[in-house]
């Protein structure tokens, strides 16, 4: 009841504001364009340890896989890709991250005996969100062997009608130096991707005849043509049946009968075993490699194998990484400075990490959703034992339909367990984000309200597309239009109005992006235009609550 009263009071406030600005002409396109340029690219696949994509449906998508490959027994379980709870991580997350600049993430992979650091940055310029770069750094942990062998795989894929090709000439021995990809799409125009080694990297030595045909001091590049619906399963396209490992006498293997582990490696592995025999099989770091096969396709894998510490980096982003770190720390100290007794230096890293992981969980999602609009009478839940009646009603055929596709830009509650949008959670997520970047917050709020149906309902859990559904048990995938979540997004409208009434609360004169972060606050006309455009949805949502939640 208290929440409904808050909602009703805010609805009156917004209604008055609506009538006050009804005749004003507010142009928001330029503000939106500038903001979108700095938000277009990001690690917007938070369900992965690292994956970059733009806020565009069916576009370029990238990801990262890695594993310790110094024995046959562990490889099937060691390749990392999606964030999981059972992989023996000693912790992972963003140490510092600003969605408009970039940041640094550290992954303490105890199972693979290595710490992976991803430093992602954005570089302004151009018509499509500028450029971006990432430095991937591997540091063996204290318990790692002297020669820890790690396989790193970066992949890029193009969904939809764009194209993406490897620009290097095909070489059966692999690619020396930088691997280059070129692509284009109607939304992104023409673009290039480069994968470059850092200095001082060491690769496994030549200890087997197979090294002559596949030297590991080069990049191994393979191209595939993959259906759009399957691109998200990048790891599956790496997997192969492993029964043959039992035949080699390797202990501790758990063969996967019909499941796939490194499918694309299968042909290469079979050829190696056939060529060299089981008794003289190549070492595991040589075995678990893809075939050099540059050709036309929409998905391309770049594999590198390292001995010990390593770094993959574009030299031109070193200064950008340093600048992003300094900018984050400076803004944090001014905008979200901890209060006593938590203002001591020993709490600083923790405070930075808390905010960074909240913002670093922001993702872009696109796809269809399962919805049951049958409005079965059992869903009224009026009888004793209603849960049994509703469970039976849910089993009826034909009630559940696929709707969409839809898109959503949102933060998430959990990268490994809940990597999708939750309506109730999001209002609370955005309260601190609004202090950091109000325009980012308003962009997310608008994205949520754009999901509203004609009745005023917004699904409480946004499970958009097969990738999102893969993380949800089947019995929880369907959304029901009679289910509601408390309207926590209205907290942001309250925060917006409060900040408009107290202009000094949001200004950081030293931040060159402040004019974008607080464009709606610095120009109240923009804020009024935003509220005016959203007001019909707010009103519809409010009356949906009044009609259904009694």
N, C-alpha and C positions, 0 to 999 in steps of 0.2 A: 504494500500500500504506500509506504514511504517513497519507494522508487517511482510509483505511478504519479504521486503528487509532485515530485521533482520534475517529472516529464511534462506534466500538465502546466506547471508554472513556466517551464522553459518554452513550451509551445505558445503560450500567451505572449512571452517576450519576443519570440521570433515572429509571431503574427503582427505585433505592433511595428517591429522593424520592417517587415515586409511592406506594410502600407506606407511607411515613411519614405521608402526608397523606390516605390513603384514607378515613378516617372523619371528616375535618373538613368542616364545612359552610361554604362560602365564597360570599357573595353578591356578584356582580360587576356586576349590572345597573346600579346607580346610577353606578358608576365609568365604565362603558361609555357610559352616557347622557351624562354630563358631557363626556367626551372627544369623543364624536361631535358634540355641539353645536358645538365649536370646530373640528372637522374637516369638517363637512358640506359647506360651500361652499369652492371654491377655483378657481384657474386650472388645473383638472384636465383640460385638453385640451392637453398639452404639445407636441403635434405642430403646434399653431397658434402664431403669434406672441403671440396673446392670445385666450383663450376660457375662460369661466367656466361651471361646471356643478356640481351637487351629486353626492354619492356615492350616487346613486339610479338604478337602471335606468330607461330610457325616461322622462325627465323634462325639465325646462327646460335648454336649452343655448344658449349665446351665443357670439358671435365678432366679430372685427374685420377689416375689409379697408380698404386705402388705396392710393392711386396718385397720381403726378404726372400731371396732365391738361392740360398746357399745349401739347401738340401731338398730331396724329393718329398719328404714326409709332410712338410708344413705348407707347401705352396698353395694347395687347393683352398686353404683357409686363411691365407695371409694377404691376399689382394684386397686393398681398401678402395672403396669408392663411395658408397652411401654411408651416412652416419648411422652407426649401429650401437646398441647397448651391450652387446656380448663379445666385442672384439678385443677386450683386455686393454683398452686405452687407459693411460695414466692421466688422462685429461686432455681436452682440446677446446679451443675457442679463440675469439678475437681479443688480443691484448689492447688494441686501440683500433677504432674504425669510425669513419665518417662517410656516410653514404654518398656525399658529393665529392669526396677527395680520394678515399681509399683507406687502407690500414694494414695492420699486421696480425696474422693468425698463427698460433703455435699449436701443433698437434703432437702430443707426447705418446708416440706409438710404442708402448712397451713390448707388445707382441712381436713387432718387427725390429725391435731394439734400435729405433731411430726416432729422432725428433724432426718433424717436417715443419718448416716455416714458410708460409705463403704471404708475400708482401704485394698487395694489389694497389695500383694507383691509376688515377685518371689524369689525362693530359689534355687541357682545353684546346680547341681549334677544330675547324672543319664544320660540316653541316649536319653531322649525324652523331652528336654527343662526343666529339673529339676522339682521341685515341686512349687506349688503356694498355697497361703492361703488368706483368706479374713476375716476381722473383721467387723461385722455388729452391729452397735451401734444405739440405739434409745433413743432420749432425748425429753421428752414432752415439747412443747412450752409454753410460758407464759400464754396463754389463755386456756390451756388444763385443764380438770377437775382433781381433786385429784387422782382419780382412772381411768386413761385413759387405756382402754383395746385395745391392738393391736394384730392382727393376722399376723404372718410372715410365708411365705411359700417359701422354697428353693426347686428347682427341678433340676434334672439331667436326661438327656436322651441320648441315643446312637442311632445315625442314621447308616444306612449301615449294614455291616456284623459283627460288633463287638458285644459284649455283656456287660450288666450292670445289676447287681443284688444287692439287699439289703442283707448284710451279717448277720444282727441281726436275732435271732430266733423270729418267729411270737408270739406275745402276744396280746390278744384281748383288753388289757387295754392300749396298747401303749408301746413305747420303753423308758426304763429308761437309762439315761446317753447318751453316744455318739451313734449317728446313723452312721453305717458304710456301705459303698457300695464298691463293688469290680467289676472290669471290665477289659476288654482287647480288643485290636484290632490289626490288622497287623501293623498299623502305630505307635501306642502308646505302644504296648506291654501290660504287666499287670500293673494295677494301682489301687489305693484305694482313696475313698473320705470319709471324716469324717465331721459330723456336730455336734458341741459341744457347750453346754451352757457355758456362762461366769459365774463368781461368783456374788452372790447377786441378781440374778433375782427373781422377784416375779410374781406369777401366780394368776389368778382369784380364789377366794375362793370357797369352796364347799357350794353352796347355793341351789342346786336342786338335786333331786334324780338321774338325768341323769349323774351326776358327778361320781357316783359309777361305771358306765360302761365305762366312758371315762374321767378319771382324767386328768385335764389340766396341771398338773405339769410334764407330760410326753410328749414325741414327738409322734405325730400322723403320721404314715407312710402309704402311699398307693402306690400301683404299678399298672401300666397300660401297655397295649400293644397298641401302637399307630403307625399308618402308618407314614413313613418318611415324606411324604408330609404335614402332619398335626402337626408335633412336634412343629413347631414354634408357633402354636396357644395354648400355654400352658394355657393362661387365659381362653380360651373357654372351656377347659377341666375341669375348675373349676366351670362352670356356670350351673344354673338350672332355670327353669321357676319359676316365683315368684307370680303367681296368688294366691297361698295359703296364702301369706302374707296379701292380702286384706281381706281374709276370717277371719284372726285373729283379724281384726279391726285396724291394724297398719295404721296410717294416712300418707299421703304424698307419697304413693307408686305409681310408674308408671310402671304397669305390662308390661312385654315384651312378646308379643304374641308368636312369633316363634323364637325370638332371644334367645340365651342361656346365662345364667349367673350362673356360678358354676355348670356345668352339673354333675361333679363327686359327688357333695354334695347332689344331688337330692334324691337319695335313702335313704341316712342317715337322711335327713330332714323329708321326708315322714314317715319314721319309728318312729322318735321321736314324731311327731304330732299324729300319730296313737296310740302310746304307752301312751303318757301323756295327750293328749287332747289339744284342742285349749286354754282352760281356764287356763291350767297349763303347758303351753309350756315352755321349758327351756329358759334361757336367751340367747340373740343373740350370745354372744361369745361361747356358747355351741352349738347352732344351726348351726352356719356357720363353721362347721368343716367337714373334710373328714372322711371316714371310715378307721379304722385300718385294713389294708388289704395288708400284705406283701406277694408277690407271684412273679412268674416269669413275666418279662415284660421288656420293653425297656425305660420306663419313670417312674420316682419315685418322689413322692412329700413328703416333710418333713414339717409338720406344727407345729408351736409353738405359744402359746398364752400367752401374758405377761400383767401384771398390772403395769403401770408406765414405768420407764426407763428399758432398757434391753441391753444385749450384747451377741452376739454369736461370739465366737472367738476360734481359735486354739492357745493354750498358747505358742507354739513353735515359733510363728511369731511375738511376741511383739518386740523383738530386731530387727528383719528384718524391721518392720514398722518404727522404730526409725531411723535405718540406711538409709532407702530409703529417708526419709524426709531430713536428714542431707546431703546426697549426692546430692539431687536435689537442695537444697539451695546453696550449695557450687559451684556446676557446673554453676548454673544460674548466680551467682555473677561474675564468670570468663568469661563465654562465651557470655552472653547476658546482661551484666550489663547496666541498663538504664543510659542514659545521662542526664545532667542537662537540664531543672530543675526537671526532673522526677526521680532523683536519691535519693530522700528523702525517709525515712523509711515509710512514709504514703502511698507511691505508691507501695511498695514492694509486698503486697498481691495481688493487682490488676495485676501487671506485671506477677507474678507467675501464676495467674489464666488464663490470656490471653493465654500464651504458653501452659499451661496444658490442657485447653479445646480444643485447636487446635490438640494437639497430642492425647488427650483422645478421640477424635472423630475418630481415626483410627479404621477401622473395616475390617473384612474378609468376603467376600461375594461370594456365589457360587450358580449357577442356570442357567436356560435358560432365553432367552430374546426374545421379540417380535420385528421382523424386517420386513419392507416392502421393498423388492428388485424389485418391479415391474417396477421402473423407468418410471412411467406413464408420458406422455408428459406434462400433466398439472403441474407436479412438476418443470418444467422449469421456471414457474412463469414469463412468458414473456408478457402476455396479461393484459389489464386493468381489474381489478376485479379478478385477479388470485386467490385470497383467496377463492372465491366461487368455482372456478373450482377444486382447490386442495382439498377442503373439500368434494366435490362430488366424486373425485377419491378415496379418503380414505375410502369411504363407500363400494367400490366394494368388492365382496366376493373373497376370495382366495389369495389376495395380501399379507396378513400378515402371516408370518410363525414363529414358534418357532425355535430358533437357540441355539446351545450350547449343554450341559452346559459349562460355563466358570467360572473362578475364578478371583477375584480382591482383592487386598490389597491396601486400600486407606483411606485417611481422607475424611470427609464429610462436607458439608456446614452447616447443621443443624440437630441436633439429633431428634427433634420432627417433623420437616416439610420436610427436605430433607435428610433422612438417607440413602444416597447412593452416588456413585461416580459421580462427574461432571467433565468432561475433562477440560473445561476452568478454573474452579475454582481451580483445583488441582495444576496447575503450581504456582499459587499465594500462596496456602496453603504451598507449599514445600519450598518457599524461606526462611522463618525463620526456618523451620525444618532443612534445610540443614546446617544452622549455628550450630544447636544443635547436629545433628547426621547425617552426610553425608551418611553413609552406609545405614541407615534406608531410607533415601530419595531415594537413588539409587535403593533400593529394590522396593519401591513403583513405581518409574518410569518404571522399568522393567516390573512390573505387568501390568501397563497400556499398554505398547507397545506390550505385549503378546496377547492383545485383538485384534490387528490389523488383518483385513481380507487380502485376496490376492491382493486386489486393493490398499491397503494402508489406508483404512478408519478405524477410531476408533469411535464408537458410542459416541455422546456427553454426553449422560446420561446413566449410567449403572444400569438398573433395572433388577437385576438378581434373578430370582426365585419368587415364590408366596408371600413370606414374604415381599420382596421389592415392589412388585406390589400392595400389600395391602395398601400402603401409597401413591399411585399415582392414580389420576382420570383416568378412562379407556381411555379417549380421548388423554391422554398424554403418554401412556405406549409404543407406537410403536416408534421405531427409524428408521430413513431414511438415507441411505448411501450418499445422495446428500447434507445432512446438515453437516456443519463444525463448529468447534469452533476454535478460535485463538490458535495456537500451543504454549501455555504457558509452556508446559513441557520443551521446548527448553531453557527456562531460567535457568533450573537446569544444563544443559550441559555447559552453559556459566559460572555458578557459580563454577562448578567442575574444569573447566580449570583455572579460576582465582585463586582458592585455590591451585591448583597444582603449580602455578607460585609464590605463596606466602605461603610457608609451615608454617611459624610462626603463621599464622592466625587461625589455627585449633587446636593447641596443648593445652591440659590440663593435665599436667604431674601428677596431683594428682588423676585423675579419673582412677580407675582400668579397666574400660571398654573402655578407649580411643583407645586402639589398635584395638578394634572391631568397634567402632563408626567411626573411620577415617582410616580403613584399606586400602581403595582405595587411600587415600591421602598420607599416610605414605609410601606406596609402589606404586610408579607411574606405575610399571609394571601391577599391578592389575587394575588400572584405565584404562590403555591402552587396557588390555584384555576385560574389561567391554565394552568400546566403540567399540572395534573391533567386539564383538559378537552382539552388538546392531545396528551396522552401517547399515546392510542391511535393517532393519526395518525403521531406520531414513531416509534412501534414498528413500524407497518406500513411506513413509509418505509425504516426501517433494514433490515428483513428483505427488502424488495424489492431493495435493494442487494446483500445477501448472496446472493440467489437469481439475480440477472441479471448482475451485474458481477463476473465471475470471470476 
